[in-house]
Amino acid sequence: MQPLRVHTGLAVPLERPNVDTDQIIPKQFLKRIERSGYGKFLFYDWRYLQDEKPNPSFILNESRYAGATVLLAGRNFGCGSSREHAVWALTDYGFRVIIAPSFADIFANNCMKNGTATIVLSEGQVAELMRRAQETPNYQITLDLENKLVKDSNGFSAPVEMDEFRRNCLINGLDDIELTLQHEADIATFEARRKSWMAVG
């Protein structure tokens, strides 16, 4: 998993509350067996018209937000089913940071395990960031996990509150497998002893 210590990226505002995982990645795209390739299906029903042409009224299709890596979202983002594919779609599209007033717990946990930071700020702070993203061309936001800050170059700064275990995993790029491998020597010792216990006399 790619470490996430300090990230600066173009921000796009998605002013919709209660965006569920079926809206993030519709169910018909869950048949893929790999984690890559989901980005083109992100927000599919909103991004495309019936003829699969880009919907000009959807914000991700505005040229000014092309290449955005910071998503500003409404409250309860990622609710609905627990499908991890939703996170795969967001990360494959290019998002590394999602900022919202609240997240569904399972979705936030899936994000951490895939190296995407979910940052909770107040309703007012998120609204202010969305306003700036709408009014300021090429508006960029910085997440500094090492110093626990969200900031921009125009004077906005807000502290980040995050569980230390989650922050450590993101900063060091540790998923479940890599966390387990930190104890590889202990595991090897246990396995060596277990073999002697289970040996047939």
C-alpha positions as protocol buffer text, in pm:
chain_id: "A"
residue {
  index: 1
  type: MET
  ca { x: 0 y: 0 z: 0 }
}
residue {
  index: 2
  type: GLN
  ca { x: 137 y: 342 z: -94 }
}
residue {
  index: 3
  type: PRO
  ca { x: 221 y: 554 z: 213 }
}
residue {
  index: 4
  type: LEU
  ca { x: 20 y: 873 z: 261 }
}
residue {
  index: 5
  type: ARG
  ca { x: 205 y: 1130 z: 467 }
}
residue {
  index: 6
  type: VAL
  ca { x: 146 y: 1466 z: 298 }
}
residue {
  index: 7
  type: HIS
  ca { x: -80 y: 1497 z: -4 }
}
residue {
  index: 8
  type: THR
  ca { x: -167 y: 1809 z: -204 }
}
residue {
  index: 9
  type: GLY
  ca { x: -424 y: 1778 z: -477 }
}
residue {
  index: 10
  type: LEU
  ca { x: -695 y: 1945 z: -680 }
}
residue {
  index: 11
  type: ALA
  ca { x: -1025 y: 1938 z: -491 }
}
residue {
  index: 12
  type: VAL
  ca { x: -1369 y: 1867 z: -637 }
}
residue {
  index: 13
  type: PRO
  ca { x: -1692 y: 1937 z: -442 }
}
residue {
  index: 14
  type: LEU
  ca { x: -1967 y: 1673 z: -450 }
}
residue {
  index: 15
  type: GLU
  ca { x: -2251 y: 1843 z: -267 }
}
residue {
  index: 16
  type: ARG
  ca { x: -2471 y: 1540 z: -203 }
}
residue {
  index: 17
  type: PRO
  ca { x: -2545 y: 1383 z: 137 }
}
residue {
  index: 18
  type: ASN
  ca { x: -2592 y: 1010 z: 194 }
}
residue {
  index: 19
  type: VAL
  ca { x: -2404 y: 897 z: -116 }
}
residue {
  index: 20
  type: ASP
  ca { x: -2420 y: 520 z: -92 }
}
residue {
  index: 21
  type: THR
  ca { x: -2184 y: 258 z: -231 }
}
residue {
  index: 22
  type: ASP
  ca { x: -2424 y: 161 z: -511 }
}
residue {
  index: 23
  type: GLN
  ca { x: -2406 y: 519 z: -636 }
}
residue {
  index: 24
  type: ILE
  ca { x: -2027 y: 514 z: -605 }
}
residue {
  index: 25
  type: ILE
  ca { x: -2000 y: 187 z: -801 }
}
residue {
  index: 26
  type: PRO
  ca { x: -2326 y: 33 z: -932 }
}
residue {
  index: 27
  type: LYS
  ca { x: -2383 y: -336 z: -874 }
}
residue {
  index: 28
  type: GLN
  ca { x: -2352 y: -440 z: -1240 }
}
residue {
  index: 29
  type: PHE
  ca { x: -1978 y: -366 z: -1225 }
}
residue {
  index: 30
  type: LEU
  ca { x: -1903 y: -592 z: -929 }
}
residue {
  index: 31
  type: LYS
  ca { x: -1831 y: -897 z: -1145 }
}
residue {
  index: 32
  type: ARG
  ca { x: -1468 y: -804 z: -1204 }
}
residue {
  index: 33
  type: ILE
  ca { x: -1221 y: -1016 z: -1007 }
}
residue {
  index: 34
  type: GLU
  ca { x: -932 y: -767 z: -995 }
}
residue {
  index: 35
  type: ARG
  ca { x: -908 y: -440 z: -803 }
}
residue {
  index: 36
  type: SER
  ca { x: -806 y: -226 z: -1100 }
}
residue {
  index: 37
  type: GLY
  ca { x: -1018 y: -81 z: -1377 }
}
residue {
  index: 38
  type: TYR
  ca { x: -1308 y: 39 z: -1162 }
}
residue {
  index: 39
  type: GLY
  ca { x: -1233 y: 409 z: -1199 }
}
residue {
  index: 40
  type: LYS
  ca { x: -1414 y: 442 z: -1531 }
}
residue {
  index: 41
  type: PHE
  ca { x: -1733 y: 318 z: -1361 }
}
residue {
  index: 42
  type: LEU
  ca { x: -1713 y: 556 z: -1063 }
}
residue {
  index: 43
  type: PHE
  ca { x: -2047 y: 739 z: -1014 }
}
residue {
  index: 44
  type: TYR
  ca { x: -2151 y: 575 z: -1341 }
}
residue {
  index: 45
  type: ASP
  ca { x: -2521 y: 665 z: -1326 }
}
residue {
  index: 46
  type: TRP
  ca { x: -2435 y: 1031 z: -1262 }
}
residue {
  index: 47
  type: ARG
  ca { x: -2135 y: 1063 z: -1493 }
}
residue {
  index: 48
  type: TYR
  ca { x: -2298 y: 923 z: -1805 }
}
residue {
  index: 49
  type: LEU
  ca { x: -2616 y: 968 z: -2003 }
}
residue {
  index: 50
  type: GLN
  ca { x: -2810 y: 672 z: -2145 }
}
residue {
  index: 51
  type: ASP
  ca { x: -2589 y: 664 z: -2456 }
}
residue {
  index: 52
  type: GLU
  ca { x: -2279 y: 655 z: -2226 }
}
residue {
  index: 53
  type: LYS
  ca { x: -2181 y: 1006 z: -2323 }
}
residue {
  index: 54
  type: PRO
  ca { x: -2047 y: 1219 z: -2036 }
}
residue {
  index: 55
  type: ASN
  ca { x: -2323 y: 1402 z: -1851 }
}
residue {
  index: 56
  type: PRO
  ca { x: -2226 y: 1771 z: -1875 }
}
residue {
  index: 57
  type: SER
  ca { x: -2424 y: 1853 z: -1560 }
}
residue {
  index: 58
  type: PHE
  ca { x: -2218 y: 1622 z: -1335 }
}
residue {
  index: 59
  type: ILE
  ca { x: -1932 y: 1797 z: -1161 }
}
residue {
  index: 60
  type: LEU
  ca { x: -1664 y: 1534 z: -1226 }
}
residue {
  index: 61
  type: ASN
  ca { x: -1715 y: 1593 z: -1598 }
}
residue {
  index: 62
  type: GLU
  ca { x: -1623 y: 1961 z: -1573 }
}
residue {
  index: 63
  type: SER
  ca { x: -1280 y: 2014 z: -1728 }
}
residue {
  index: 64
  type: ARG
  ca { x: -1169 y: 2237 z: -1440 }
}
residue {
  index: 65
  type: TYR
  ca { x: -1181 y: 1935 z: -1206 }
}
residue {
  index: 66
  type: ALA
  ca { x: -995 y: 1691 z: -1432 }
}
residue {
  index: 67
  type: GLY
  ca { x: -728 y: 1509 z: -1235 }
}
residue {
  index: 68
  type: ALA
  ca { x: -879 y: 1585 z: -893 }
}
residue {
  index: 69
  type: THR
  ca { x: -736 y: 1374 z: -609 }
}
residue {
  index: 70
  type: VAL
  ca { x: -925 y: 1529 z: -315 }
}
residue {
  index: 71
  type: LEU
  ca { x: -1300 y: 1466 z: -293 }
}
residue {
  index: 72
  type: LEU
  ca { x: -1517 y: 1696 z: -82 }
}
residue {
  index: 73
  type: ALA
  ca { x: -1836 y: 1511 z: 8 }
}
residue {
  index: 74
  type: GLY
  ca { x: -2157 y: 1546 z: 207 }
}
residue {
  index: 75
  type: ARG
  ca { x: -2242 y: 1379 z: 536 }
}
residue {
  index: 76
  type: ASN
  ca { x: -2273 y: 1001 z: 568 }
}
residue {
  index: 77
  type: PHE
  ca { x: -2061 y: 938 z: 260 }
}
residue {
  index: 78
  type: GLY
  ca { x: -2020 y: 569 z: 171 }
}
residue {
  index: 79
  type: CYS
  ca { x: -2336 y: 442 z: 337 }
}
residue {
  index: 80
  type: GLY
  ca { x: -2524 y: 137 z: 209 }
}
residue {
  index: 81
  type: SER
  ca { x: -2362 y: -197 z: 136 }
}
residue {
  index: 82
  type: SER
  ca { x: -2014 y: -288 z: 258 }
}
residue {
  index: 83
  type: ARG
  ca { x: -1870 y: -347 z: -92 }
}
residue {
  index: 84
  type: GLU
  ca { x: -1499 y: -272 z: -99 }
}
residue {
  index: 85
  type: HIS
  ca { x: -1535 y: -210 z: -473 }
}
residue {
  index: 86
  type: ALA
  ca { x: -1652 y: 144 z: -388 }
}
residue {
  index: 87
  type: VAL
  ca { x: -1310 y: 226 z: -250 }
}
residue {
  index: 88
  type: TRP
  ca { x: -1138 y: 52 z: -541 }
}
residue {
  index: 89
  type: ALA
  ca { x: -1334 y: 273 z: -782 }
}
residue {
  index: 90
  type: LEU
  ca { x: -1243 y: 593 z: -597 }
}
residue {
  index: 91
  type: THR
  ca { x: -873 y: 505 z: -571 }
}
residue {
  index: 92
  type: ASP
  ca { x: -854 y: 381 z: -931 }
}
residue {
  index: 93
  type: TYR
  ca { x: -1003 y: 713 z: -1042 }
}
residue {
  index: 94
  type: GLY
  ca { x: -727 y: 890 z: -850 }
}
residue {
  index: 95
  type: PHE
  ca { x: -872 y: 1003 z: -518 }
}
residue {
  index: 96
  type: ARG
  ca { x: -634 y: 976 z: -221 }
}
residue {
  index: 97
  type: VAL
  ca { x: -823 y: 1197 z: 23 }
}
residue {
  index: 98
  type: ILE
  ca { x: -1196 y: 1228 z: 96 }
}
residue {
  index: 99
  type: ILE
  ca { x: -1320 y: 1503 z: 329 }
}
residue {
  index: 100
  type: ALA
  ca { x: -1674 y: 1498 z: 467 }
}
residue {
  index: 101
  type: PRO
  ca { x: -1868 y: 1573 z: 786 }
}
residue {
  index: 102
  type: SER
  ca { x: -1921 y: 1199 z: 843 }
}
residue {
  index: 103
  type: PHE
  ca { x: -1864 y: 859 z: 684 }
}
residue {
  index: 104
  type: ALA
  ca { x: -2020 y: 516 z: 706 }
}
residue {
  index: 105
  type: ASP
  ca { x: -1796 y: 314 z: 940 }
}
residue {
  index: 106
  type: ILE
  ca { x: -1737 y: 14 z: 712 }
}
residue {
  index: 107
  type: PHE
  ca { x: -1661 y: 239 z: 416 }
}
residue {
  index: 108
  type: ALA
  ca { x: -1409 y: 441 z: 618 }
}
residue {
  index: 109
  type: ASN
  ca { x: -1240 y: 121 z: 735 }
}
residue {
  index: 110
  type: ASN
  ca { x: -1221 y: -9 z: 377 }
}
residue {
  index: 111
  type: CYS
  ca { x: -1063 y: 322 z: 272 }
}
residue {
  index: 112
  type: MET
  ca { x: -790 y: 291 z: 535 }
}
residue {
  index: 113
  type: LYS
  ca { x: -709 y: -63 z: 421 }
}
residue {
  index: 114
  type: ASN
  ca { x: -664 y: 67 z: 66 }
}
residue {
  index: 115
  type: GLY
  ca { x: -455 y: 373 z: 147 }
}
residue {
  index: 116
  type: THR
  ca { x: -727 y: 637 z: 109 }
}
residue {
  index: 117
  type: ALA
  ca { x: -769 y: 890 z: 390 }
}
residue {
  index: 118
  type: THR
  ca { x: -1118 y: 974 z: 515 }
}
residue {
  index: 119
  type: ILE
  ca { x: -1104 y: 1307 z: 697 }
}
residue {
  index: 120
  type: VAL
  ca { x: -1392 y: 1426 z: 915 }
}
residue {
  index: 121
  type: LEU
  ca { x: -1438 y: 1802 z: 946 }
}
residue {
  index: 122
  type: SER
  ca { x: -1739 y: 2000 z: 1066 }
}
residue {
  index: 123
  type: GLU
  ca { x: -2033 y: 2078 z: 836 }
}
residue {
  index: 124
  type: GLY
  ca { x: -1921 y: 2441 z: 830 }
}
residue {
  index: 125
  type: GLN
  ca { x: -1561 y: 2361 z: 745 }
}
residue {
  index: 126
  type: VAL
  ca { x: -1660 y: 2126 z: 462 }
}
residue {
  index: 127
  type: ALA
  ca { x: -1905 y: 2385 z: 328 }
}
residue {
  index: 128
  type: GLU
  ca { x: -1627 y: 2645 z: 327 }
}
residue {
  index: 129
  type: LEU
  ca { x: -1391 y: 2413 z: 141 }
}
residue {
  index: 130
  type: MET
  ca { x: -1665 y: 2338 z: -113 }
}
residue {
  index: 131
  type: ARG
  ca { x: -1726 y: 2709 z: -164 }
}
residue {
  index: 132
  type: ARG
  ca { x: -1357 y: 2770 z: -225 }
}
residue {
  index: 133
  type: ALA
  ca { x: -1336 y: 2473 z: -464 }
}
residue {
  index: 134
  type: GLN
  ca { x: -1625 y: 2617 z: -664 }
}
residue {
  index: 135
  type: GLU
  ca { x: -1500 y: 2975 z: -671 }
}
residue {
  index: 136
  type: THR
  ca { x: -1122 y: 2931 z: -698 }
}
residue {
  index: 137
  type: PRO
  ca { x: -971 y: 2795 z: -1020 }
}
residue {
  index: 138
  type: ASN
  ca { x: -730 y: 2505 z: -965 }
}
residue {
  index: 139
  type: TYR
  ca { x: -816 y: 2499 z: -596 }
}
residue {
  index: 140
  type: GLN
  ca { x: -586 y: 2262 z: -407 }
}
residue {
  index: 141
  type: ILE
  ca { x: -604 y: 2120 z: -58 }
}
residue {
  index: 142
  type: THR
  ca { x: -320 y: 1970 z: 145 }
}
residue {
  index: 143
  type: LEU
  ca { x: -362 y: 1687 z: 392 }
}
residue {
  index: 144
  type: ASP
  ca { x: -65 y: 1670 z: 627 }
}
residue {
  index: 145
  type: LEU
  ca { x: -110 y: 1352 z: 830 }
}
residue {
  index: 146
  type: GLU
  ca { x: 227 y: 1391 z: 1000 }
}
residue {
  index: 147
  type: ASN
  ca { x: 115 y: 1722 z: 1153 }
}
residue {
  index: 148
  type: LYS
  ca { x: -257 y: 1635 z: 1159 }
}
residue {
  index: 149
  type: LEU
  ca { x: -371 y: 1928 z: 945 }
}
residue {
  index: 150
  type: VAL
  ca { x: -591 y: 2007 z: 647 }
}
residue {
  index: 151
  type: LYS
  ca { x: -497 y: 2335 z: 483 }
}
residue {
  index: 152
  type: ASP
  ca { x: -489 y: 2537 z: 163 }
}
residue {
  index: 153
  type: SER
  ca { x: -277 y: 2824 z: 36 }
}
residue {
  index: 154
  type: ASN
  ca { x: -550 y: 3080 z: 110 }
}
residue {
  index: 155
  type: GLY
  ca { x: -547 y: 3070 z: 489 }
}
residue {
  index: 156
  type: PHE
  ca { x: -768 y: 2773 z: 566 }
}
residue {
  index: 157
  type: SER
  ca { x: -635 y: 2537 z: 830 }
}
residue {
  index: 158
  type: ALA
  ca { x: -813 y: 2275 z: 1039 }
}
residue {
  index: 159
  type: PRO
  ca { x: -683 y: 2009 z: 1277 }
}
residue {
  index: 160
  type: VAL
  ca { x: -735 y: 1645 z: 1182 }
}
residue {
  index: 161
  type: GLU
  ca { x: -869 y: 1407 z: 1444 }
}
residue {
  index: 162
  type: MET
  ca { x: -787 y: 1047 z: 1359 }
}
residue {
  index: 163
  type: ASP
  ca { x: -732 y: 725 z: 1547 }
}
residue {
  index: 164
  type: GLU
  ca { x: -355 y: 678 z: 1587 }
}
residue {
  index: 165
  type: PHE
  ca { x: -365 y: 321 z: 1458 }
}
residue {
  index: 166
  type: ARG
  ca { x: -539 y: 434 z: 1138 }
}
residue {
  index: 167
  type: ARG
  ca { x: -302 y: 729 z: 1096 }
}
residue {
  index: 168
  type: ASN
  ca { x: 2 y: 505 z: 1143 }
}
residue {
  index: 169
  type: CYS
  ca { x: -126 y: 259 z: 882 }
}
residue {
  index: 170
  type: LEU
  ca { x: -179 y: 536 z: 627 }
}
residue {
  index: 171
  type: ILE
  ca { x: 153 y: 710 z: 692 }
}
residue {
  index: 172
  type: ASN
  ca { x: 349 y: 385 z: 666 }
}
residue {
  index: 173
  type: GLY
  ca { x: 142 y: 220 z: 395 }
}
residue {
  index: 174
  type: LEU
  ca { x: 39 y: -78 z: 606 }
}
residue {
  index: 175
  type: ASP
  ca { x: -252 y: -296 z: 500 }
}
residue {
  index: 176
  type: ASP
  ca { x: -363 y: -611 z: 687 }
}
residue {
  index: 177
  type: ILE
  ca { x: -99 y: -830 z: 521 }
}
residue {
  index: 178
  type: GLU
  ca { x: 183 y: -586 z: 587 }
}
residue {
  index: 179
  type: LEU
  ca { x: 73 y: -546 z: 949 }
}
residue {
  index: 180
  type: THR
  ca { x: 90 y: -925 z: 987 }
}
residue {
  index: 181
  type: LEU
  ca { x: 432 y: -942 z: 822 }
}
residue {
  index: 182
  type: GLN
  ca { x: 571 y: -708 z: 1087 }
}
residue {
  index: 183
  type: HIS
  ca { x: 550 y: -1014 z: 1314 }
}
residue {
  index: 184
  type: GLU
  ca { x: 706 y: -1251 z: 1060 }
}
residue {
  index: 185
  type: ALA
  ca { x: 987 y: -1360 z: 1293 }
}
residue {
  index: 186
  type: ASP
  ca { x: 742 y: -1442 z: 1575 }
}
residue {
  index: 187
  type: ILE
  ca { x: 519 y: -1629 z: 1332 }
}
residue {
  index: 188
  type: ALA
  ca { x: 814 y: -1833 z: 1205 }
}
residue {
  index: 189
  type: THR
  ca { x: 917 y: -1918 z: 1562 }
}
residue {
  index: 190
  type: PHE
  ca { x: 564 y: -2026 z: 1648 }
}
residue {
  index: 191
  type: GLU
  ca { x: 536 y: -2240 z: 1337 }
}
residue {
  index: 192
  type: ALA
  ca { x: 868 y: -2409 z: 1412 }
}
residue {
  index: 193
  type: ARG
  ca { x: 753 y: -2497 z: 1766 }
}
residue {
  index: 194
  type: ARG
  ca { x: 408 y: -2605 z: 1646 }
}
residue {
  index: 195
  type: LYS
  ca { x: 563 y: -2860 z: 1415 }
}
residue {
  index: 196
  type: SER
  ca { x: 738 y: -3027 z: 1710 }
}
residue {
  index: 197
  type: TRP
  ca { x: 412 y: -3032 z: 1911 }
}
residue {
  index: 198
  type: MET
  ca { x: 227 y: -3192 z: 1625 }
}
residue {
  index: 199
  type: ALA
  ca { x: 499 y: -3439 z: 1528 }
}
residue {
  index: 200
  type: VAL
  ca { x: 382 y: -3800 z: 1517 }
}
residue {
  index: 201
  type: GLY
  ca { x: 594 y: -4012 z: 1748 }
}
